[in-house]
Amino acid sequence: SICFLVHYFGVSTAVSELSRPGLIAEVRDSNNNIIMKTDYSWRCKVSSLFEKDVPELMSHHSFWEIQDARKEDIGWTTISFIDKGWNEASELGPYYMKPWERLITADIPPLAEQWVGSEDCVACGNFSPAPLGTFRPNVIAEEVANRKRQPIPKNDAIQVSMQSIHINHSDPYMGRYFVIDFGREVSGHFCLNVEAEIDGQVIDVSYDEILDSRNIVNPRRFYPFSSDRFICRKGKQTFLTFSPRGFRYILLDISNLGQEIVINTLSCLERTHSVKKRDFFSCSDEKLNRLCELGAETLRVATEDVYTDCPWRERVHWLGDLYCSSLSAYYIFSDYTMTRRALFMFAQSAQPDGNLQAFCPTDRYVVLDAYAVLWVVSLKNYLLYSGDINAAISLYPTMKNVIHAMKNQYDKKSGLLLPHESHWKFSDWTYVDMEGISSILSCFYMMALKSAMEIAQILGHKDDQAKFEREFQEYSIVFNQAFWNEKQGLYVDAIKHGKRSTVISQQANCLAILTGAAGERDVNAIFEKILDKELLG
């Protein structure tokens, strides 16, 4: 049988646009004959397994999940299931109807899947309920974080192995918790195979990459609400999160005991971009080798059908991350498909003024000027590494529009790029000064001008090449006049109200060297100063 479990967000997020829900599918045989398609003959109903009215994990992506196996239509995916009471599907129209209008051939292979099992139980104990007033109804992470815990040694009443957790406990008011280590960061759908003696036993699962000072997972360590709830029916059942989770550790809180419960399987169906790591680096320093391996594994786990910023927290397709992720992917995986996909996705996010969204797909308006110009640099890198001339030709108008959008933000008095007042002023998670006229943003912009010059040269647009080169040279002169502090022998971070900022960062000075804006200045002297521990804040 062929069955679908469909999740419609119903709200705008950082990973989806608010649109009309719909499902379309078609199966053909080896002779291209249609043997199955979605139409009015299908039967459907709102899933009773999932609680509907739960908030988002955070403002960026999907929701935490409450699954109640007591309400599930048991066997609904089997041929023998009787769909009495299910509704006839509503046939909306052909695939080219609005708002979809056209289907696009997949530009990456299907995601690679592998089952990853847990490796160790690092802690266990009892917990008492969270005091009333310390959590909101159905906000599981708050309830979990406020429970009172007492660590205990493993004993006959708690039999733990990496194959199963066996609890025989007679106190329904006292819960048991377990902290499980998967041995590494995983990204995918958490799976729980359970055998319960009674209805209503509750298992709350919380996720994180680290443990707190108590050696447990704290689901309110940061702003995501990193907990799900699974409510058992009597007998055997399997829970699988619909949305993926990123974690190394999980905290299992088991409530409403009173009778035996056995957890037979703790695993994760990991789903990542289908790539193979190649031997990209090796040296005599084992620590450096290990760091490179960790970097490669981080990129693999954080790449799904797009590059994401991280598996655990946001899981968002940020434009700024494209720059470093794509360069790493070229060396580690010899993969260009994901970068090509990302470049076109962000080009489709272009606003009327030519700026690009900071993340996509979304219908929220979030623009970072620094990220928009880095798209141009990423396009240049993609062209040089992949040789994909056709993609560069298609994206060339978008590139010119991004440069033009930045020129429209020039400060008339200084001739420098001024951040748009409605855009997020950000470059890196560290202390830099991005207020006023930013030297860091100016460096990113000069990198974009040089990249545009190279792309124009490769594509044979000689007039554009000359124009971008001239604009880079002119901007470089104004940049040095504005940001170079002769007394310090370094570049300052910003100019605010006509005065130079007192902040002098490593980022601003490294970028000035990287762009070539430092010109004939003593680069070694700049490096010595920004690496001097006595000068570092």
N, C-alpha and C positions, 0 to 999 in steps of 0.2 A: 504494500500500500504506500501511497505518497501522501504525506501530511505536512502541514505548515503550522508553525507557531510564529505569529506575527506580532511585533511590538510597534505600536504607533506612539511616539513620544507625546504628541499633542501640544508641545511647547517649543519655543525656539531655544536652541542650545548652541554651544560653541562647536558642535560636531554635526549639526543638522539644521536645515531650514524648516520653518513651519510651513507645511504644505498639506495638500489633500492626501489622505491615506489610500493605499491601493496595493494590490498584489497581482503580478502577472507572471506566468510560467508556461513553458511549453517543452515537451519532450519529443524528440524525433528518433526514429530507428536508423540503422545503418544505410537504409535506402532513402533517407530524408523524409519519410512519411511521418506525419504527426500522429503520435499514439496517445498523447495526453495534452490537454491545455486547460487553463483556467477559464471558466464560464459560469453560467447560471446553474449548471447541474451540480456544482459543488455545494457542500453543506458546511455551515460555520456557526460558531457561537463565541461569545466572550469567555475567555478562559476563567474558570472558577478556581484554578490553582493559585493564581497570583492576586494579591491584594492590589486594588487599583489606586486608591487614594493615599499614595505615599509621595513625599517630596523628593527632589533631586538629591543625589549624593553631594553635589555642589553645583554651583551655577553653570558649570562648563559642560557637563555631560549627563549620562543617564541616571536612573533612579536606584536607590537601594531596593532590595526585593524582600517581600514577605510572601513565602509560599506555604500554603496550608494543604497538605496532602489529604486531609479529611474531606475536602471539597472537590478533589480532582475527579474528572471522568476517567475512571480506571480503564485502561486498555484502549483509549481513544485512537491510538496509532496503529491498531491491529485490524486486519481484514474482517475479523468476526465481530467487531464492535457495532452495536446498533445505535444509530444516530437519531433516535427518537427525541423529538423536542428541539433538534437543531434547526437552524434557519436556512432557507435557500439563499445562496450568495447573490448579491446584487451585481449585475453585469453593467459596468460603467461605460464601456466603449472600446474602440480599437486602441492599439498601443500608441498611436500618434495623436491621441486626443490631448487637450490641455488638462493640467499644466505640464505634462511630460513631453509631448510632441515628437520626440525622437529617441530611439534607443542607440546607445553607443557601445561598440564592441569593447569588451574588457581589455585594458591595456597592461594588465599584470596577470601572472598565473594565479590559480586558486591558492589560498593561503595553505601553508604547510601545517599539518596537525600532528601532535604527538601527546601521548598520555605521560604525565609526570607524577610520580608518587611521592608521598612524604618520606622523610628520612629519620626523624628523631622526635621524641617527646621530651622537651627541655624543662617543663614544669607542669605541675598539676596541683589541685587543691579544691577547697570548698569555697562557696560564696553565698552570701545572704542578699536578699533583694535590695535594690537601690531605694533609699528613702523617698517617700512621696514628696513631690515638689522639686526634685533634683533633675527631672527629665520631663520632656513633653510626650504626650501619647503617641505611640508608633514611631518615636525617634529612637531607634534601637541603639545607635552608637552612644547617645547620652545615657541611656539606661545601663548599658554595659560598663561605661566608664565610671559610673557612680556606685557600682556594686562593691560591697565589703568582702575582701578576699583573705583567705587563710591558706597558705601553702601547706601541703601535707606530702609525706612520702608515698610512693606507690605501694599498695598492699593488695590483699586478696580480694578486696571489694572493688578495686580498680585495676583490672588487668590490661596492660598497655603493651602493644607491639605495633610495628609499623604496618601490620596486616589488619589489626582491629583494636578497638577500645571497648572493653566489656565492663559495664557498671551494674552492680546489684546493690541498690540503695533504697532504704525504706523510708527516708525522711523526705516528704514531698516539698517541704519548705526550704530545704537546703539544696543548693545547686552544686554541681561539680564543673570544674574548668580544666582545660588542657591547653598547653601551648605547644604547637606542632611546628617543626622546622622542615621545610622542603629542600634545604641544602643550598639553594640558589634562588635568585629572582626568577619568577615564572609570570607569564602573562596569558591569561585565557579564562576558561569557564570552570569555576570551582565545582567539584563533584563530591557528593556525600551519599554513600550507600548505607542504609540504616535498617535495623530490625527492632521494632518497638513492641513492648508487651501490652501497652495500653494506648488509647487515643490521647492526643493532646500533649505529649512530651515535646518540649521546645528546645531547639538547638539554635543558638545565636553564633554566627561566625563573623569574626572581625579580622581585618587584613592589615599588614604593614610590612615594611622592609627592615625595621629594627625593633628591638625590645627596649622597654623603658627600664628605670632603675629597679623596678620590682620583678624584672625578668618576664614581663608579659607584654602583650600588644595593647596599646592605648588607642582606641578608635577615634578619639577626639584630640590626638596629638597635633593635628593640623586642621585646616578648614574642610577637607572632605569628611563626610559621614561614612566611615569605612566599615559598615556592618550590614549583614543580611540576617533574616530570621526564617527558619524552617520549622514548621509544625507537623509533627508525625501523626499518622494514623496507625492503628494496630497492624502489625505485620511488617513485611518487607517493602521498601520503597527506595527510590533513587531521586535525589535532588541535584539539579544542575542549574547554575546561575545562567540566566538568559544573556546578560551583558558580561563582558569580560572583566576580570579583576587582575590587578598586578600586586604581587606580594612575594615575600620569602617565608614569613611567619603567619600563622593563623592562631586565633584564640577561639576555642570551642567552649561556649557556656551552655550547659545542659540543665534545663529546669523541668519542673513538674515531674519529678522522678517517681518515687513510690513503688516502682516496679523496674524490672530489668530492662536495659537497653543495650544494644550492641551496634557499634559503628564498624562496619566491615571494610569500608574503603574510604580513604581520604586522598583525593587526587585532583589534578588539574588538566583539562583538555587545552593544551597550549596551542595557540594559533598565531603564526607569525608569517611575514613575507617569505616566500619560497626562494631561499638563496643558500649557497654553500660557501663556507669560509675557506679561503685559500691561504697558503703559507705566505703571508704578506710582510712578516718582520721577524728577525731573530738576531740576537747579539749575545755577547759574553756576560751581560748583566742580567741575572735571572729576575731581579726585582722589576726591571724595565720590561722584560719579556712578559712577566705576569700582568703588569699594568696594561700592556697592549692587548693581552688576551681578555682582560676584564672590559676594556673599551670595546672590543669587537663583540663580546657577549652582550654588553649594554645596548649597542646599536641593534643587534639581532632581536632582542626581546622587545625593544621599543619601536620596532617597525612592523606595523600590521598591513592594512591596505594603504596606509600613508605613514610618513615619518611622524612619530608622536614625541612630545617633549619628555615623557617618562611613562612607565607602566602603571605606577601606583597612584599618582596624584591626579593630574589633569587628563592625561591621554588625549591631548589636543594637537592638531596639525598646525603648529606655529611656523610662520614664514621665516623667522630668524633662525630656527633650528634646521631649516632646509640647507642653509649655507654650510654648516659644519657636518651635518649628517650625510649630505650628498658626497662631500669630499672623502669622508671616511668610507662610505659604501664603495666608491671607485677602487680603493686600495684593498679593502677587506674582502669584498665579494665580487669585484669586477662587475657590479650591477649598475645599470643606467636606467632601467625601466621605472623604478620608483621616483627618481629625480625628474624624468620626463613627465610622468603623471602629475607630480607636484607642481612643476612649472606651469603646466596648462591649467590645473585647478586654480592656482592663484591668479593667473591671467583672466580666468572667467569671473573672478571676484572683483575685477576692476570697477572702481567707482566712476561717476561721470567726470570727475576732475582728473582722472588718470591714476589716482592712488590705488594701492592694493590693500585688501583686508589683511590684518595681522594674523588671522587664522581663518580657516575655511574647511568645509562648507558651512556657512552660517548666514543668517539675515540680520545679525547684529552688526552695528557699525563700530569697528575697533581698528584704528589705523595707527601704526607706528612708523614714522618717517624713516627711521634707521632700518627697519625691516624691509620697507618697500624698495629702498635703493639696493639692499643686499640681494633682492631678487634678480637685479640686473647682473650682479657679480656671479650669482649662482648660474644664470643662463650662460654667461661667458665660460665658466668652468665646465659646464655640461657640454658645450660645443667643442671645447678643446679636448676633453677626455673621450667623448663618444664619437665625434665627427658627424653628428646628426645635423646636417645642413638644412634639411627640410623643416625640422622643428624650429631652428633658429629663424628661418624665413617666416614661418607662421607667427612666431612670437615677436618678431622685430617691431611691428607697430605698437605692441604693448610696451616694449622697452622704451621706445621714443616717448610714449605718453607718460611713463613714470618720470623720465628725465624732465619733461616739460612741466609736470606737476610740481616738481621740486623748484624749478626756475621761477614759477609763479609765487613761491614762498620766500623769495629773496627779500632781505631787509634793504630798503632803498638807500638808507644812509650808509650802511657798512658794505653793502654788496655781498653779504654772506647769507647763508641759508638760515631762515628763522623757522623754528618748529611751528606747525599749525596749532592754533590755540585749542582746537578740539581734539587734537591727537595726543596719544599717550607718549610722554617724554621718557623713554627708556632705552637702555642699551645692554645692561648687564646687571646681574644680581650682586652688586658690590657698591661701595660708596664712590660714586662719581657725581659730578655736578652737571646735570643736563638742563638746568634752567637757563633762560635767556638764549643767547646764541651759543650753541654748543660746538666745541672743537671736535668732539667725538662724532656727532652727526655730520659735521663738515667733512671729516675723514672718510666716513662711509660714502658720502656723496661723491667725493673725488675718486674713490675706488670704483663707483658706478660709472663715472665719466670715462675713466681709463678702460673699463670693461666694454662700455658702449663703443669706444673708439676701436678696440680690437675686433668686436663683432662686425662693425661696419666695414672694417678692412677685409675681413674674411669673406663677407657677402658682396664685396665689390661696390659698396656705397661710398665713393671717394669724397663726395661733398660732405656727407655726414661725418666721415672719419676726420676730416680737417676741422669741422666745426666742433666736434667733441674734444679734439686735441687742443684747440685754441681755448675753449672754455675751461679745460683743466688747467692750462698754464696760467690763465688770468685769475682763476679762483685760487690757485696755489700761492700766488703773490699776495693777494689780499689776506689769505689765511695766515701766512707767516707774519705779516704786518700786525694782524690783530691778536694772535695768540702766543707769539714767541716772547718769553720773558728773558730779556738779555741778562739781567742780574742773576737769575736762577739758572740760566742755561737750559731751560725746559719750556714745554708748551703748557699753558694753563687750560683748565677744562672749559671755561665759559666766559662770556662777557655779559654782564647784567647791568642795565641802566648806565651803559657807557663805561663801566669799570670792570677790570679783569677779576675773575674769581680767585679767591685764595686757595682753591683746591687745585692741586697738580697731581694727576693720577698716572699710574702706569699705563692704563688703557689708552689715554689720549696720546701719550708720547710714543707708545708702540705703534699705534695706528698712523701717526704722522710719518714714522719711518716706513711702515708697510706701504703706504700710498705713494711714497716718493716725494711727498710734500716737503720733507726735511731737506731735500736737495743736497747742497754741498756742506751742510752742517756736520759737526763731528759726531757721528752716530755712536761711536764707542763711548764718548763722554756722556751722552744721553743715557745709554744703558747703564753705565757705572752709577749714575746718580739715582736712577729709578730702582736700582737693585741694592742701594746702600741702606742697610738695616736701620741706621741712625736717622735716616730721612723718612723712612716708612712710618705712616700713621698707625 
